Amino acid sequence: MSANNRDVRPVIFGLKGLELSTEEGAFFHETRPWGVILFARNIETRAQLRALTDDLREKSGNSNLPIFIDQEGGRVARVKPPLVAAYPPARVYQDLYEQDPQTGEEAARLGGMLLAHDLFELGITANCAPCLDIRISGMSDVIGDRAFGDTAEGVMSLAGAHYEGLCQGGVVPVIKHLPGHGRAMVDSHHALPAVDTDLGTLADTDFRPFRALSSALMGMTAHIIYDAIDAENVSTLSPSVIASTIRDGIGFDGLLMTDDLSMKALSGDFGERTAKALDAGCDIILHCNAERAEMKAIAAAAPLGLVGKTAARAARVEDQIANRASQVDAHTRQRWGELVGGVFPAAYNAV
């Protein structure tokens, strides 16, 4: 690994255990991933986790190494109590918003600040959140209560507030799942969803939250076929979806990372998946399970060095990491508990 964009591959890899093993360190030194992603398997105590993130930075030679995690709150939380406080799923903020929009937005922002502050203290620099997907009745519950609402307006308001809070708490957010996962009838972890909704409806609903946050520094794709855009190719591997919808239609010019390349929605060997995703216009390949053979195939298919717009986008992310700071103070958690405690009693335990 290296701090120089010319010396890294456009990939994010996971690791197996609680520390970077000698073998993994040698593999990472050889393949030079741009970033690393952590999961529950990598976490035991606060001290251990902080030691791991410090070690990853030191071994990479990059003090601004992007270290990712999925920490949304609710059922998607890799760091759990008692290491950090419990945070609610996005649906809780929707419930508050429906009672009073101002209260819901403030709670979502403060919740994002506090969640990010926990990660900031543990040396984690980027969070794969918030979900900008709209909850749509009758669809797969893979999104479900992870969505901030069942209308574009609600998601725009609450996810926007949560995004702001994550930034204020000291991490770089990754908006997901571009250009919208809410209409998937199956879980893309296990199968390939296909959406047959017409383009006009998608543009008027699903795409709107992403347009509202199109200035985000990072975003993650959805592994979905959108019949109205490209009926042949899953979105992560589709030049049409990435160019015409994500870049031009939505206006997103941030660093675009794939969702996990090992998910069952994708087919083909890992070298093929990698080449197709990069050719389609993704900037960075994400691979999570730390399986060495899969990572070797990805590294072999990914060029050494970030160039062009990808290099510029990655540099903006690392600049943000270098300048991140937490604005959480002694009153933040108390205020959040007052707002959320009535619908999420665990908040009282965190005050």
C-alpha positions as CSV (number, residue, x, y, z in Angstrom):
1,M,0.0,0.0,0.0
2,S,1.1,3.6,-0.6
3,A,-0.1,7.1,-0.1
4,N,0.7,8.0,-3.7
5,N,-2.2,7.6,-6.1
6,R,0.2,6.4,-8.8
7,D,1.2,3.5,-6.6
8,V,-2.2,2.1,-5.5
9,R,-4.8,-0.1,-7.2
10,P,-8.4,1.1,-7.4
11,V,-9.6,-1.5,-4.9
12,I,-10.9,-1.7,-1.4
13,F,-10.2,-5.1,0.4
14,G,-11.3,-6.7,3.6
15,L,-9.1,-8.6,6.1
16,K,-9.8,-11.8,8.0
17,G,-9.3,-11.2,11.7
18,L,-8.6,-8.9,14.6
19,E,-5.2,-7.8,13.3
20,L,-3.4,-7.6,10.0
21,S,-1.6,-10.9,9.7
22,T,2.0,-11.1,8.3
23,E,0.6,-12.8,5.2
24,E,-2.1,-10.2,4.7
25,G,0.4,-7.4,5.2
26,A,2.7,-8.9,2.5
27,F,-0.3,-9.4,0.2
28,F,-1.5,-5.8,0.7
29,H,2.0,-4.5,0.2
30,E,2.2,-6.4,-3.1
31,T,-1.3,-5.5,-4.4
32,R,-1.5,-2.0,-2.8
33,P,-5.3,-1.5,-2.3
34,W,-6.4,2.1,-2.1
35,G,-8.5,1.4,1.0
36,V,-9.6,-1.2,3.5
37,I,-13.1,-2.2,4.8
38,L,-13.8,-3.6,8.3
39,F,-16.5,-5.9,9.5
40,A,-17.6,-7.4,12.8
41,R,-15.0,-10.2,12.4
42,N,-12.3,-7.5,12.7
43,I,-13.7,-6.1,16.0
44,E,-13.3,-7.2,19.6
45,T,-12.5,-4.2,21.8
46,R,-12.1,-0.5,21.4
47,A,-8.4,-0.7,22.1
48,Q,-7.9,-3.6,19.7
49,L,-9.9,-1.8,16.9
50,R,-7.9,1.4,17.4
51,A,-4.7,-0.5,17.3
52,L,-5.8,-2.2,14.0
53,T,-6.7,1.1,12.3
54,D,-3.4,2.7,13.5
55,D,-1.5,-0.3,12.2
56,L,-3.3,-0.2,8.8
57,R,-2.3,3.4,8.4
58,E,1.3,2.8,9.4
59,K,1.7,-0.3,7.2
60,S,0.2,1.5,4.2
61,G,2.4,4.5,4.6
62,N,-0.7,6.7,4.2
63,S,-1.9,8.6,7.2
64,N,-5.1,9.4,5.2
65,L,-5.8,5.8,4.3
66,P,-9.5,5.3,3.6
67,I,-10.7,2.8,6.2
68,F,-14.4,2.0,5.6
69,I,-17.2,0.3,7.6
70,D,-20.9,-0.2,7.2
71,Q,-22.3,1.5,10.3
72,E,-25.9,2.7,9.5
73,G,-27.5,1.9,12.9
74,G,-30.2,-0.7,13.5
75,R,-29.4,-4.1,11.9
76,V,-26.5,-2.7,9.9
77,A,-23.9,-2.0,12.6
78,R,-20.5,-3.6,12.5
79,V,-19.4,-2.0,15.8
80,K,-21.9,-2.9,18.5
81,P,-22.6,-2.1,22.2
82,P,-21.0,-2.0,24.6
83,L,-18.1,-0.7,22.4
84,V,-20.4,2.1,21.1
85,A,-23.9,3.2,21.8
86,A,-26.8,1.6,20.0
87,Y,-28.2,3.7,17.2
88,P,-31.6,3.2,15.5
89,P,-32.4,2.2,12.0
90,A,-33.3,5.1,9.7
91,R,-37.1,4.3,10.0
92,V,-37.0,5.7,13.6
93,Y,-36.1,9.1,12.2
94,Q,-38.9,8.8,9.7
95,D,-41.3,8.2,12.6
96,L,-40.1,11.4,14.3
97,Y,-40.3,13.3,11.0
98,E,-43.9,12.4,10.4
99,Q,-44.7,13.8,13.9
100,D,-42.7,16.9,13.3
101,P,-40.3,17.4,10.4
102,Q,-37.9,19.8,12.2
103,T,-37.6,17.3,15.1
104,G,-36.9,14.4,12.7
105,E,-34.3,16.3,10.8
106,E,-32.5,17.4,14.0
107,A,-32.5,13.9,15.4
108,A,-31.2,12.5,12.2
109,R,-28.4,15.0,12.0
110,L,-27.4,14.6,15.7
111,G,-27.6,10.8,15.4
112,G,-25.2,11.0,12.4
113,M,-22.8,13.2,14.4
114,L,-22.7,10.8,17.3
115,L,-22.4,7.6,15.3
116,A,-19.6,9.2,13.2
117,H,-17.8,10.5,16.4
118,D,-17.6,6.9,17.6
119,L,-16.0,5.9,14.4
120,F,-13.7,8.9,14.4
121,E,-12.4,7.9,17.9
122,L,-11.7,4.4,16.6
123,G,-9.7,5.6,13.6
124,I,-12.3,4.7,11.0
125,T,-12.4,7.4,8.3
126,A,-15.3,6.6,6.0
127,N,-18.8,5.2,6.5
128,C,-20.9,3.4,3.9
129,A,-24.0,5.5,4.8
130,P,-26.5,6.9,4.4
131,C,-28.9,4.9,2.3
132,L,-30.7,7.2,-0.1
133,D,-33.0,4.4,-1.2
134,I,-36.8,4.8,-0.9
135,R,-38.8,2.2,0.9
136,I,-41.4,0.8,-1.5
137,S,-44.2,-1.4,-0.3
138,G,-44.0,-5.1,-1.4
139,M,-40.3,-5.1,-2.3
140,S,-37.5,-7.0,-0.6
141,D,-36.8,-6.0,3.0
142,V,-33.1,-5.8,2.2
143,I,-33.6,-2.1,2.5
144,G,-36.8,-2.0,4.6
145,D,-36.1,0.0,7.8
146,R,-32.8,1.1,6.5
147,A,-34.6,3.7,4.4
148,F,-35.3,7.1,5.7
149,G,-38.7,7.2,4.2
150,D,-41.2,6.0,1.6
151,T,-41.2,9.3,-0.4
152,A,-38.5,11.1,-2.2
153,E,-39.1,14.2,-0.1
154,G,-38.8,12.4,3.2
155,V,-35.6,10.6,2.2
156,M,-34.1,13.8,0.9
157,S,-34.8,15.7,4.1
158,L,-33.6,13.0,6.6
159,A,-30.8,11.5,4.6
160,G,-29.5,14.9,3.9
161,A,-29.5,15.8,7.6
162,H,-27.9,12.5,8.5
163,Y,-25.2,13.0,5.8
164,E,-24.4,16.4,7.3
165,G,-24.2,14.9,10.7
166,L,-21.8,12.2,9.6
167,C,-19.5,14.9,8.2
168,Q,-19.8,16.9,11.4
169,G,-18.9,13.8,13.4
170,G,-15.6,13.3,11.6
171,V,-16.1,10.6,8.8
172,V,-16.6,10.8,5.1
173,P,-20.0,9.4,4.1
174,V,-20.7,7.1,1.1
175,I,-24.2,7.6,-0.3
176,K,-25.8,4.4,-1.5
177,H,-27.1,2.6,-3.5
178,L,-26.9,4.5,-6.8
179,P,-29.2,4.9,-8.7
180,G,-31.7,3.4,-6.2
181,H,-32.3,0.0,-4.6
182,G,-35.8,0.5,-3.2
183,R,-37.6,-1.3,-6.0
184,A,-35.6,-4.5,-5.8
185,M,-37.8,-7.5,-5.2
186,V,-34.9,-9.8,-4.2
187,D,-31.8,-9.2,-2.1
188,S,-28.8,-8.6,-4.3
189,H,-26.6,-10.4,-1.8
190,H,-28.3,-13.6,-2.9
191,A,-29.8,-13.0,-6.4
192,L,-29.9,-10.4,-9.2
193,P,-32.9,-8.0,-8.9
194,A,-34.5,-6.6,-12.1
195,V,-36.6,-3.4,-12.0
196,D,-39.0,-2.8,-14.9
197,T,-40.2,0.6,-13.8
198,D,-40.2,3.2,-16.6
199,L,-37.5,5.8,-16.7
200,G,-39.8,8.8,-16.1
201,T,-41.1,7.3,-12.8
202,L,-37.5,6.4,-11.7
203,A,-36.3,10.0,-12.4
204,D,-39.3,11.5,-10.5
205,T,-38.9,9.3,-7.5
206,D,-35.9,7.0,-6.9
207,F,-33.3,9.2,-8.4
208,R,-34.3,12.4,-6.7
209,P,-32.6,11.8,-3.3
210,F,-29.3,11.1,-5.2
211,R,-29.7,14.3,-7.2
212,A,-30.1,16.2,-4.0
213,L,-26.8,14.8,-2.6
214,S,-25.0,14.6,-5.9
215,S,-22.2,16.7,-4.5
216,A,-21.2,13.9,-2.1
217,L,-17.5,12.9,-2.4
218,M,-18.3,9.1,-2.5
219,G,-21.1,6.9,-3.7
220,M,-21.8,3.1,-4.0
221,T,-23.6,1.3,-6.8
222,A,-26.6,-1.0,-6.6
223,H,-26.3,-4.4,-8.3
224,I,-29.6,-4.2,-10.2
225,I,-30.8,-4.5,-13.8
226,Y,-32.9,-1.5,-14.8
227,D,-34.8,-2.6,-17.8
228,A,-35.6,1.0,-18.9
229,I,-31.8,1.9,-19.0
230,D,-29.9,-1.3,-19.8
231,A,-31.9,-4.6,-19.9
232,E,-28.7,-6.6,-20.5
233,N,-26.3,-5.5,-17.9
234,V,-26.4,-5.2,-14.1
235,S,-26.0,-1.5,-13.2
236,T,-22.5,-1.9,-11.7
237,L,-21.2,-3.3,-15.0
238,S,-23.3,-1.0,-17.2
239,P,-21.7,1.9,-19.0
240,S,-25.3,3.2,-19.8
241,V,-26.4,3.3,-16.2
242,I,-23.2,4.8,-15.0
243,A,-22.8,7.4,-17.7
244,S,-26.3,8.4,-18.6
245,T,-28.0,8.0,-15.2
246,I,-25.5,8.2,-12.4
247,R,-23.1,10.8,-14.0
248,D,-25.3,12.8,-16.4
249,G,-28.9,12.3,-15.1
250,I,-28.2,12.4,-11.4
251,G,-25.1,14.6,-11.7
252,F,-22.9,12.6,-9.3
253,D,-19.2,13.4,-9.9
254,G,-17.8,11.8,-6.8
255,L,-15.8,8.7,-6.4
256,L,-18.0,5.8,-7.4
257,M,-17.3,2.5,-5.7
258,T,-19.0,-0.8,-6.5
259,D,-21.1,-2.6,-4.0
260,D,-19.3,-5.8,-2.9
261,L,-18.1,-7.7,-5.9
262,S,-18.7,-11.0,-4.2
263,M,-22.4,-10.6,-4.0
264,K,-24.5,-13.2,-5.8
265,A,-26.2,-10.6,-8.1
266,L,-23.0,-10.7,-10.2
267,S,-21.7,-13.6,-12.3
268,G,-18.5,-14.4,-14.0
269,D,-15.0,-14.8,-12.5
270,F,-13.6,-12.0,-10.3
271,G,-11.2,-10.7,-12.9
272,E,-14.0,-10.4,-15.4
273,R,-16.2,-8.6,-12.8
274,T,-13.4,-6.2,-12.0
275,A,-12.6,-5.4,-15.7
276,K,-16.3,-4.8,-16.6
277,A,-16.9,-2.6,-13.6
278,L,-13.9,-0.4,-14.3
279,D,-14.7,-0.3,-18.0
280,A,-18.3,0.7,-17.2
281,G,-17.1,3.7,-15.3
282,C,-16.7,2.7,-11.7
283,D,-13.7,4.3,-10.0
284,I,-13.1,1.7,-7.2
285,I,-13.7,-2.0,-6.8
286,L,-15.1,-3.1,-3.4
287,H,-14.4,-6.7,-2.2
288,C,-15.4,-7.6,1.4
289,N,-14.9,-11.2,2.4
290,A,-11.1,-11.3,2.4
291,E,-10.9,-14.5,0.4
292,R,-7.4,-14.5,-1.0
293,A,-8.0,-16.2,-4.3
294,E,-10.8,-13.7,-5.2
295,M,-8.7,-10.8,-4.1
296,K,-5.7,-12.0,-6.2
297,A,-8.0,-12.2,-9.3
298,I,-9.3,-8.7,-8.6
299,A,-5.8,-7.3,-8.1
300,A,-4.6,-9.0,-11.4
301,A,-7.4,-7.3,-13.3
302,A,-7.1,-3.8,-11.7
303,P,-4.3,-1.5,-13.0
304,L,-1.6,-0.2,-10.7
305,G,-2.2,3.6,-10.3
306,L,-5.2,5.9,-10.2
307,V,-5.4,8.2,-13.2
308,G,-7.6,10.9,-14.6
309,K,-10.9,11.7,-12.9
310,T,-10.5,8.7,-10.6
311,A,-7.2,10.1,-9.2
312,A,-8.8,13.5,-8.7
313,R,-11.8,12.1,-7.0
314,A,-9.7,9.9,-4.7
315,A,-7.5,12.9,-3.8
316,R,-10.5,14.9,-2.8
317,V,-11.6,12.0,-0.5
318,E,-8.1,11.8,1.1
319,D,-8.0,15.6,1.6
320,Q,-11.4,15.4,3.4
321,I,-10.0,12.5,5.6
322,A,-6.9,14.7,6.4
323,N,-9.1,17.6,7.5
324,R,-11.9,15.7,9.3
325,A,-12.8,16.7,12.8
326,S,-15.6,15.9,15.2
327,Q,-17.9,18.7,16.3
328,V,-19.6,16.6,19.0
329,D,-19.7,18.3,22.4
330,A,-21.0,17.4,25.9
331,H,-24.5,18.4,25.0
332,T,-24.9,16.6,21.7
333,R,-25.8,13.2,23.1
334,Q,-28.1,14.6,25.7
335,R,-30.1,16.5,23.1
336,W,-30.2,13.5,20.8
337,G,-31.5,11.3,23.6
338,E,-34.2,13.8,24.4
339,L,-35.4,13.8,20.8
340,V,-35.2,10.1,20.1
341,G,-35.7,8.4,23.5
342,G,-39.5,8.3,23.2
343,V,-39.3,6.1,20.0
344,F,-35.9,4.5,20.6
345,P,-35.5,3.8,24.4
346,A,-31.9,2.7,24.0
347,A,-31.1,6.3,23.5
348,Y,-31.7,7.0,27.1
349,N,-29.0,4.5,28.0
350,A,-26.5,6.5,26.0
351,V,-27.2,9.9,27.6
